[in-house]
Amino acid sequence: MFTHSGKSRSFRHNVRLAVFLPFAAGLVNVTGVFGLALLTTNVTGHFAYFAEGLFTRHSPEAMYYLLLILAFLAGSFASSLLTEYAMHRGHPAPFVVPVVIEVVLLLVAGFSADALLAGGIPKPLLGCFLLFIMGLQNALVSKVSSFAVRTTHLTGLFTDLGIGLAQLLFYKEDVVRRPLVDGIRLKGGIVLFFFCGCVAGGVLFGYLRYKVLIVAAGTLVVALLYGRLLLFYYRLVRNLFSKKR
């Protein structure tokens, strides 16, 4: 799902993205809410809090939300920069590079966050780190899917869902209706699995705390290895049936 782009990319590749990456984003988002009282996937809200801090003259608070916004931007910039560099260098799978980096960053945060916070590291720093990771992921997914999939932008997803559902009432021709249905299925899948990630993260946080981020990293590893795992499964089933015969 990370090795195909442009004309070689199919609807099925985007569906797989819509399963794994929104689930991981949901896990990260709930970890931020429970651990930091912070939405790690909501830049729009941070702009509102930034403006509020400016008008109420709470400069430190305003600067905190500005840093969160810039961290998300930096993650998006870094993801695109790495992808473009890999493409220009002729890398066979340029979109894999940001995913691997995201996995590493999530593992670092998951294994060390509790110890670092106990040692006096300020929570805002961890918040910026998580925003950076989500910016990294969102830019990667947008680019590899030609902007068909966005794992954290639920406002836009619900807007597109509403538009698509309304259009279904007017367009009956199969050639027009099929892409509309596919788009609704894709966006509905993103919302569903983001929600599932949030629920799973909420349940697991009580037991694992910030180690929930390790689960998110594991989800991305499964996404990276999905093709090989599927091939292994098919071979295993084929061998089992051949032995029975």
N, C-alpha and C positions, 0 to 999 in steps of 0.2 A: 504493500500500500504506500510505501515511501519511495519506491524505485520507478514508479510510472508517473509521467506528467504529460501535459499537452494532449496530442491526439491518441497516444498510447494509453491514456487513463480512461477507465470505464466507471460507470455508475457504481458498480460493486466495490471498487477501490475506495470511493468516497463513503460508502455505507460502512465499511470496516473502520475508516477513520472516525465516523460518527458514533461508533460503539466504544472504542478504546480511549480515545483522547478526551472526550467530554467526561467520561467516568473518572479519569485521572484528575481532570480539572475540578470536578465536584469534590473529590477527596481533598485537594489542596485548599479549595475555597472554605470548606467547613473547618479544616484545621486552623485556618486564619481566623475564622469567626470565634471558635471555641477557645483558641489559645491566645489570640491577640485582640479580639473584638474588632476584627478588621476584615472587610471583603477584599479578597485578593484578585478578584476578577471584575471589579466594578470601578472603572476609571471615571465614569460619568458622575457617580456619587462623590468621588474624591474632589472633583472640580467644585461641586457645591460646597463641600466642607472647607475647601481652600478659600473660596469667595467669602464664606461666613467668617473665617478667621481674619481675613483682611478687614472686613467691615466692622468687626467687633474688636479690632486691634489686638487680637491674640496672635502675635507674630510667630511664636514658636509652633503653635498648632497649625497655622497657615503654611509654614515652611515644611512641616511634617507631611502634609497632604500634597504639597508641591513635589517633594522628594518621591512620594509614592507614584505620582503621575510620571515623573521623569524616569523612575526605575522601570515602569512598564514600557515606556518609549525606548529606553536603552536595551531592554530585552528584545523588543521587536527589531530594533536596528541591528543588534548583534546577530540575530537569527538570519535576517536577510543578507547581511554582510558575509556571513559564513557560507550561506547557500550560493550567493553569486560568486564568491571566490572559488568554491569547489567546482562550480559549473565552468568557470573560465579556465580552471586547471584541468578540465576534462575528467573530473571524478565521476565514476559510473553511477554513484548513488548520492548526489549532493545533498539531498534532503535528510539523509540519515545522520549527518554530522550534528545538526542542532538537536536532534532527538537524543543522541548519545550524551551530549553535553547536558541536556535537561535531566536525563537519568542520573548523571553524576551529581549534579547540583541538588536534586531531590534526596539522594542518598546522604550527601554531606549534611543537609539540613535535618533529615530524619534521625540520623545517628548522633548528631552533636547539639541539636537545639536545646534540649532540656539542660544539658551540662553547661552550655554557654550562657543561657539565661540565669541559671543558678549562680554562675560565676560573675554576673553583673553586666553581661552584654544587654544593651537596651532593646526592648521589644520593637521599637520602630525600625531598627536595623534589620531584624529578621523579617519584618513586614515588607521592607523594600526588596529584600532578597526574594521573597515569594512573588512579589509583583514582577520582578525581573524575569523569573521563571515562567510566569504566565504570559508575559509579553513575548518571550522566546517561543512558547508553544503556539500562541495565536497567530503570529506571523508565519511560522512554519506551515501550519495547517492551511492558512489562507493561500499561501503561495503554491503549495503542492497540489491543492485541489482547484486552482484557478478561481479562488474566492467562493467556491460552492459550499465550503464547510468553514465555520468559525466556532470554536469550541467554548468560548466564554461570553459571546455577545448575544445574550438571550433577548435583549430588547429588540435588536434587529431581526432575530429569528422569529419572534412572535409577530412582528410587523409583517414579515414575509409570509408567515403562515396565514395570517388574516387575509392578505392579498390573494394568496393562492386558493384559499377556500372560497372566497367570493368569486374568483374567476371560474371555478368549477361549475358554478350555477349557470354560466352563460356559454361556455365553450363545450360543445358536445362531440366535435370531430375528434377521432382517435389520435390523429397526428398532432393535435394541439393538446388534447386532454392528457395523453400519456406523460409528456414532460412535466405537466402541472402536478400530476399524481406522484411522480418520482420526486419532485422537489418537496412536496408536502411530507412524503415518507422520510426523506432525508432529514429535513429540519425537525420533524417530530421525533425522529430517532435521537438527534443531538440533545433535544430538550429532555427526553426520557432518560437517557444515560447520564446526563449531567445531574438530574434529579436522583438517580440511583446512586451515583457517586457521593452526593451530599448526604443521603440517608445512611449509606455504608460508612462514610466518614464520621457521621454523628454517633453511630453505634460503636465504632472502633476507637474513637478518641478517648472514651472513658477507660479503656483498657491499655491503649498504646500511647496515648498523648501524641507527641510530635512524630512518633514512629509510624503514624498513618502515612506520612510522606514516603516512607519506604514501600508501602503498599502501592502508592501512586507510581513510584519508580518501577515496581514490578509489573504493573499494568502496561507501562510503556515498553518494557523489555519483551513482554508477550506480543505486543503489537509489532515490534521490530522483527521478532522471530516467527511471526504468524505463518508466513509462507512455508518455512521449513517444518514447523510443527504440524501443519496441515498435511504436508507431503509424508511426514513420518507416520501420521495417523492412517493415511490411505494405504501405505505399505504394510503397516501392522495388520489392518483389517484384511488386506489381500492375502497376507501370509496365513492368517488364522483360517480363512475360508479354504485356502488351498490345502491346508493340513487336514481339514475335516473331510475333504473329498478323497 
